[in-house]
Amino acid sequence: MLVPNPLTKDIVVRIFELYHSGMSYQKISNLFNKEKVLGKENWCDSTITTILQNEVYKGDFVHGKRTKNPIYYKDVVEPIVSRELWEECQVQKKKNSRSYIRNLTYLFLQKLKCPHCNRIMGGKATKKKNGNVYYYYYCTDCKCNIKEETIENYIKDFIDDIVEYDSIVNQFFLPMIKQKVENPVEQLEKEIKELKAKDERLKQAYLEGVFLLEDYKKEKKNIDKIVESLENKIVDTEVSDELRFTPEDILLKRDIDFINKIKYPNKYQDFNKFWKDYTREEKANLIMRYIDEIELSKEKNKYEVKYVKFRESICKPMTELENQGYLDKKVQMFGNFAGYMRFSEYLPIEKVGEHIMKLRQFYDVRFYEAEYYVQDQVFKFELDDNKSDIIRVFPMKDYKKIDSQNKKDIHNYGVLYVNKKNELYKASEDVVFKYIPDICDRVTFSKEPITIDVKPITYEELYDNEETIAET
């Protein structure tokens, strides 16, 4: 039985996508040699060509290829790429691949499955007289199609959260998170173990006369290179443990960005990109990195998105941060403050205190405790909506544990806010967009985050006790 190899599946998909985007065999092989894909530096044109021509990747199998009467079996193995993508790559081979550049980018190529036969859908586009291009995804066998706009509209409500997370991580913490997400030690060690077991099997086969010495040495050399590459990744990952960002850093950066957006909206736009600002190529790249697949369903003779399956590399860290209180979500608030506000889960009071003290190095952030009437689902604020901008709200106690059934009449919530007239407090305008503060103006990247024993206090209390707080 032929099944996709999880260790090399993504590489095959990438080869088809790169070729489909207009790259030649030579450029792909040069790129792979530069990146040392699979620990190899001997990628060549013929290897790429062989992969692109292999029918097995679209789910078919040809028995007796080198005979006069080969037998073609259709849809007999699990496909790695869509039949449409495979066919388009064959058509492209007839053109000069070294000079041909595709001018159409499909955002969800390889991500959509037909709701009827569950096969990967292909992409197509139509260009109208006014110059506008409209993109569709279709299944030839089942005669169904869906507009790209429909899918994009479905994901745009929450894709900005991923864009923001991706931007913060890339701008401030990429070297650390890249190794933690892409190179999990457990997976790397598992791959090394499998390769060493393969090496032992090859050795035994050589001793039994199955391989010639020259063939055995060649295979062993390839395995040794891959093992060395994986071992180097483990070392890099272990080093990143000593210099890693903390969840507190992400929360701090996000709150600073939120205030920056309020105080300096124009400059905020210059420093940050959103989904609507991305080019089609950038959107496709983000989707390729973070989305595994999109399942469709048919509702009232129309095809709609049923669910989106995100890659673990984005789901796991974001879910963990949200559960731990370091990633917020928008919730509808009621009371004298109407509309959506940023809500995060419970954090210990010392963590909240440290967070406020760091924010206060840039902005005059204030703390207020509000009451939430559980049964009426109403907040009681004594803040003036016209004078205050709320940064976030969070429970002062872990009510998920102590009142999971919401039987208490009132829950106490902490509120972080700034006055609308407040501009920069201590830092310069450039600093608030490029850096994150620390309690004592020193770098805090360490394995164990720094904590201080301080409770949230108001602006006036801070200056009444300025010397005491500074000593703390």
N, C-alpha and C positions, 0 to 999 in steps of 0.2 A: 504494500500500500504506500502510495506517495503522499506525504503530508508536508506542508511548508515548514522549513527550518526556522524557528523563532529567532535564531542568532543572525540569520542572513536575509530574512524576509524583507526587512526595511531597506536593505541595500539594493535588492532587485527592484523594489518599487521606486526607489530614488533614481535608478538608472533609466527606467522608463519615463519618469517625470522630467528628468534633465534632458533626455533626448527629445521628448515631446515639446519642451520649451524652446528647442532649437539648437542645443549643444551637439557638437559632432562627436563621433566615437573617440577621436583623439583628445578633444577637450575634456571629455568625461574621464578617460583613463589618466590624463595628466593631473586632473583634480584629485582623483583617488590616490594616485601615487604621492601627491603632495600631502594629502591628509593621512596617508598610510592606513587606508581602510583595510580592516582585517589584519593589520600588521604587515601588509604587503606593499612592496614598492615595484612590483613587476606587472602592474595592470597594463594591458595593451589593447589596441583597437579590436583585435580578433576576439578577445574575451568579451568585450562589450557587445560586439556584433552577435556572437553566439547566444548571449543571454536574450537580446532583443528578438532573435529569430525563434526562440524555443517556445513551441506551442503550449507546453505544459503550464506556463505561467498564466495563460488565460483559461486553464481548466481542461485542455484537450491533451490527448496523448497519441503519438504516432509510433506504431510498432513496426520495426524493420525499416528504419529510415534509409539505410544504405542498400536495401534490396530493390529489386525491380518492381515489386508489388507491395509497397508499404500499406498498412492498414491504419486508417484514421479513426480514432475514437473521440467523440465530442462529449464534453461535460462529464468527464469521468473522475476528475480530481478537483480538489478545492482550488479555485483560482486565486492568484496573488494580485493580478491587475485585471481591470475590466476588459471584456472582449473588444469594446470600442477603442480603448486606449491602445491595445495591442495592434489592432488593425490600422489605426491612424499612424502608428510608428512605422508600419510596413509601407504605407503610402509615402510617408516622409522619406523613406530610404531611396525612393526614386528621384528625389530632388538632391541638390548639392547640399548635403548636411553641414559642410564646413562654412557655407555662407548664408544658409537659410536660418532666419530667426522668426519664430512664431510671434505674431502680433496680437494673439488672443490669449488671455489668461483666464482659466476656469478656477473660481474660488474653491469649489467643493469637489474637484476631481479626485476620484478614488475614495470619497467619503460617503457617498450615497448608495443605498441598497434598494433594489426594486421591492415594493411592498407585496408583489405577487410571487415572484420566483426567488427573491432574496439575492439576486446577483448584482454585482457592482454596475452602476449606471454610467453611461457615457455622457459626454458633453457636446453641445452644438450651439451655434450662434447665428443670428440673423441680423443683417444690417439694413436699416430703413433708409429711405431717400433723404431724410433729414440728417443722416450721419450717425444716429444713435444705434448702438449695438445692444441686442437683447440676448441674454444667455439662458439656455435651457439644459435640463438633464433628462435623459430618456433611456428606456429599455426597449431594444429592438424586438425582442421576442414577445413582450407583453403589451407593446404599443401604448406605453404610458409615458408621460413627461410632466415635468414640473418646472416652473420659472425659478431662476436663481434668486430673483427679487423676493419671492415668497420665503425662501429659506433664510435669506439675509435679514428680512424683517423679523423673523422669529428669534434669531439669536442676538439682534442688536441691543435688546434691552439688558442683557447680562454680559455681552462681550466686552463692553467698556470696563467692567470690573477686571476682566482678565488683561485687557490692554493696560490698565493702570498698574496692576500687579506686575506685569511683564516689564513695564517702563521703569518702575521703581527698582525692581531687581536688577535689570540691565544697567541702570544708571549708577546704582550704588553698590550692589551686592553680587553682581554676576559671577565673578571669579569663584566665590564661595558656593553659591547655590548651584552653579553648573555642575560642579563635581559631586555635590550631595545628591542631586536629582538624577543626573545622567550616569553616574558611576556608583551605584549602591554596592557596598563592599560584599554583601551576601551574594548578589548576582554575579559579580566578578569572580569571586572565589568558586562559585558553582561552575562557571565557564572554564576556569583553569583546571578544575578537577576532571571535567569531561574531556578536555583536550589531553590531559596526561593519561587518562584511561585509553583514549584513542591511540596515543603514542605507544602504549604497552601492547595494544592489539596489533599495531603495525609491526612492532618488533617481533612478536610471536609469529606473525605471518611471514616475515623475512626468514626467521629461523627454520620455518617449515618449508621454505623454498617457494613461497607464493610470489615474493618480490625479489628482484635483483638488488644487490647492494646499492647501486647508483640510484634506483628508484626510492629505496628506503631512506637514503640520506637526504634526498630532495624533499620528501614528505616530512621527515623529521625536522628539517631546517625551517619549513613553513610553520609547523606547529610551535617550534621554539620561539619564533619571531612573535607569533600571536600571544603566547604565554608571557613573554617579556613585556609586550605592550600592555596587557591586562595587569600585570604586577606593578608596572609604573603608575597605572591609574589608581591602584589601591594605595600606593604611597602618596600620591597627590591628594586623595580623599582623606587620608589620615592626617596629612599636614593641614588640610583645611579645617580640621577640628580645632586646631590651635588658634586659628584666625578666622572665626566665623561671625557673621552678623547674628543678632538675636531677634526674637519676635518683637521685643520692645523697640528696636530700631525701625522696623517696618511700620509699626503703629505710629511712632514719632514722625517719620517721614510723611505718612499719609495725612496726619493732622496738620502738619506744616503746609503741605500742598493745598489742603482744603482752605486754610486761612489765606494763603497766598492767592488762591483763586478769587476770594472775596475782596481782598485789599488791592490786588494788582492784576485784574482780569486780563488785560492786554499782554502783560509780560508773561502771565501764566500760560497763555496760548502759545507764546514763543518757545517756552521751555517744555511744553507737553504736547504730545500728539494723541489724537483720539481716533476711533474707528473711522469716523467720517473723513478724517484727514489722511488716512492711509491710501497709498496707491493700490491698484489691484494686485500687483506683485507682492506688496507688503502684507496685504490681507490674506492672500493665498499662502504665504509663508507662515503667518501666524496660525492659520487653520491647520496647516500641515503639521506644525509642531505640537499643537494642543488638542486637536480633535481626532478621535479614532474613527468614529463612524456616525452617520445620521440615519435614523430609521424613519421611513415615511408611512403614512396610512391614508386611506381613501375615505373622505368624509363628504357626503352629499355630492358625489360625482367630482369632487376636487381632491387633489393630493396635498396633504399637509404634513408638517413635521410632527412626528410622534414623540421622539426624544433624541437628545444629543448625548453621545457617549464621549466624554472628555478623557484625554490621556491621564494616567496616574501621576505623571510628572507635574501636572498643574492641579488636579483634583485633590491629591493627598495633602500637599502643603497648605493649600487654601482652606481646606476643610479643617485641618488641625489648627490653623491660626484662628479661624472663626470660633471653633469650639473652646479654645483657650482664652478667647476674649480679645484677640489682637487683630481681628479683621471684622469690620463692621458690615452691616447691611442696612438698607433703607426700609423704614417702617412708617406706616401712617400714624401720625400723632393726633390726639384730640385734646381739646381744652382751649386756652387762650392762644396757644401756638398751633396753628392748623397747617397741615401739609406733611411732607415727608422729611424725616430727620435720620441722621446716622446713629445707629444703635449697635452697641457691642455687648458681648457677654460679660459676666462678672469677672472682675480682677481684684486681687487682694489690695487692701487700702494702701499698703506700702508701695505697691507697684503704681497705683494711681498717683500717689504723692510724688514719686520720682518722675513720672511722666509730666506732671504739671510743672515741676521745677525746671525740667529741661525746656519745655515749651516757653516758659517765662523768660528764657534767655533771648528769645526772638520777639515774642509778643506778650502783651498784657493779658494773659489767659486767666480767667477767673473761674471759681468753683461755686456751684449752688446746688443745694439738695432739694429735690422736688418730690412730691407725693403722687403716687399713681393709684387711683381708685380702681381696684381690680374688677369688681363686678360691673361697674359702669364703663370700664375701659377708657377712663379719662385721666389726663395729667393735670395737675394743678401747678401752674407756674406763677411766680411773682416777678417775672421778668417782662420787660417791655419789648415787644416784638419789633417796635420801630427803632429801638436803641441797641438791641443785642443780637448778635449772630451766634447761634448754638453750634458748637463744633461736633459734639457727640453726647449721647446719654447712655448710661450704663447702670445696672442694678448694684446697689451698695452691699447687698448680700447675695449669696448663691441661692436664689429662690427656686431654681430647678431642683435643688436637693431638699431644701427645708420647706418648700411649699409647692411641690410639683403639681398638686391638684388645684392650685389657686383658691384656697379656702380662706386665706387672710383677706381682710378688707382693704389694707393699704400696703403697697410695696414702696420702699424708699429708693429713689434713683439719684445718682450723681449727674450733674450737668456741667459740662465745660463750655464756656462761652467767651466771646470777646465783644467789647463795645464797638458799635459801628463806626464811631469817630476815631477809634484807636488806630494809629499807624504803627510804624516800626517802634519797637521798644528799646532794644539795645543794639541789635545787629544791623548791618547795612542791607540795602535792598538786594544786592547781588548775593550776599551771604545766604539769605533765607531761601534762595533757589538752588544753591549749590552745595549746601552743607546741612548736617544735622547737629544739634547742640549736645553737650554733655554737662552733667551737674558741675563738674569742676574744671571745665575746659580742657579735658584731656581725652585721649583716644580710649574707647571702651571695648574695642574688638577683642574679646577674650572668650575662653571656653565657658566661664561662669559670668553671667551678667552682674553688674554692680547694682546693689540695692541700698537704699538709705531709709532711716527711720523718720519719716516726716508725713504728716497728714495734710490733705488739701486745705488750704486756707484762702481767705479773700485778699484782695489787693491791699486794703488798709492794714489787715493783720500782718501781712508780710513786712511792711515798712515799720510797724510797731515793734517787730521782733527780728529786724534785719540781721543784726549781729549774731543772734542765736541761730538763725537759720543758716547763715553763712558758715558758722562753725560746724553745724550738722552736716 
